[in-house]
Amino acid sequence: MSGSPSAAPSPPPPSLRRTLVKSAAQFSIGTFVAQGAALLRGLLAAHVLGPSVYGIWLGLRLFVDYGTVLDLGVVAGMFRNVPLLRGRGDHRAADEVRHTVFAFVLAMGLLGAIVLSATAAWWPRAGERQVLIGTGAVIAINLLRSYFVSQLRASHRFGDVSLSAIIGGAVAVATIPLIYVAGLVGFVWGMFAQGLAEVLYVMARSGLPRPRLRWRVLAPQLAFGVPATLLGFLTALFLSIDRTVILQKLDAERLGWYGIAVLAGNILFTLSAAPSAVLSPRLAERLGATGRPRDVAPLLTRALGPMSAGFAVFVGMMAIALPATVKILLPKYLPGVDAARIAVLAAYWQLVATAAGTCLIVLNRQILNIVMLASAAAVSYGAARLLMHFQPTLLSVAIGTGFGVFLYATTMLLAALTAFDLSARERLRQLLVVVAPIAFVAVSVLVVDRVVRLWAPRETVRYAVAAEAAFLAVTSPWWWRALRAVLTTPRAP
């Protein structure tokens, strides 16, 4: 047999952890830009509207938060089932799911906009009626955006997702003048314009699906989606407990002060979802290919460490920067700074909860997720009300709801690791992996704050610069771990 030149060795595949972390980083770039734009718009809205009017918006925004459940969970069903079908090689069935879900989401978005516009006709405060109509439009466009973004994420097209978010961020900045011209109404329609720009870009990149509503295709999505809808409702409830308690026990102005915690929390919640956006389709594809939950576990355990370390440092930096930032940009909101710092540090646990929840959804354990979320919501509400009974302050609300988030995240992680059939020792190790960085960061923030305040008031730029430098030096092992996970050269298995 004649010899033949040997084929050149193929380059070693990138490590699993590096692939996941880099995908999450790519997705986070667009998310970070979009959230930066949203923060800028929110800060200017808070400045222009004032605490009282901004507090009214935080109450009305609950319509937007709860409006996310109008799709009845079919988008979540699509996000889970399309990668599963692709993992099995059934691309035709995956396309049928996409087209049917699009038709359903389009119909439910229109229904939501119509209902809220009708509600505006009898709304008792006439000045808020136009805001309600705009809010209905925001709900409709948000549902469409959720569909298109989920479709891209399920196909691992995180570059397009990132670019669409950047475009939306640019539109958010471009519509800021509407706040000065039309107040709260202009702010709401600016949100609609941002969502519309993102939807149009994604449609241009991926095409407009043909809306075909087929019951045999929709039924499995609803079967998965009804529990997901309840989960979405409970999530919206869970994330709005702080605002609900403040509205019940305090007033709109103090809710406005708490708005800086809401602004920061929204950004952190969105960023915390980036790793799960990358993990979810890979989890589903791996499960569809092997059918063994234990084979899926490394996708979570290898990525959770560096992601937790990096996110913990980020929330610590934000907590340190808040006093000077609020003093410069929104001095009327300074009474809410202490509560906001607690809320920012507690938002770390959203990263853990979202990642663990994604695993349970892929494993079709929604009922377990629902039970734990409902329990955590009850504990969060009870803790906030109890602390408010003894000390009716915003700080009490932040501590009470923060405890609820911690409880939810840790129980969810343990449940996900148990579902993966990991040993008790490994479950404990993974729990320490996520507890250690935030514990170290929280202590570092406290110590740095005490030391630097001996030299400069915490509302000054001097304090912010010195405290951030000291904090980054102290926490260097944690942020370097996250950075190294992205930059490490892949090695052959």
Buried (B, 14 or more C-beta within 10 A) or exposed (E): EEEEEEEEEEEEEBBBBBBBBBBBBBBBBBBBBBBBBBBBBBBBBBBBBBBEBBBBBBBBBBBBBBBBBBBBBBBBBBBBBBBBBBBEEEEEBBBBBBBBBBBBBBBBBEBBBEEBBEBBEEBEEEEBBBBBBBBBBBBBBBBBBBBBBBBBBBBBBBBBBBBBBBBBBBBBBBBBEBBEEBBBBBBBBBBBBBBBBBBEBBBEBBEEBEBEBEEEBBEBBBEBBBBBBBBBBBBBBBBBBBBBBBBEBBEBBBBBBBBBBBBBBBBBBBBBBBBBBBBBBBBBBBBBBEEEBEEBBBBBBBBBBBBBBBBBBBBBBBBBBBBBBBBEBBEBBBBBBBBBBBBBBBBBBBBBBBBBBBBBBBBEBBEBBBEBBBBBBEBBBBBBBEBBEEEEBBBBBBBBBBBBBBBBBBBBBBBBBEBBEBEEEBBEEBBEBBBBBBEBBBEBBEEBBEEBEEEBEBBBEBBBBBBBEBBBEBBEEBBBBBBEBBEBEBEEE
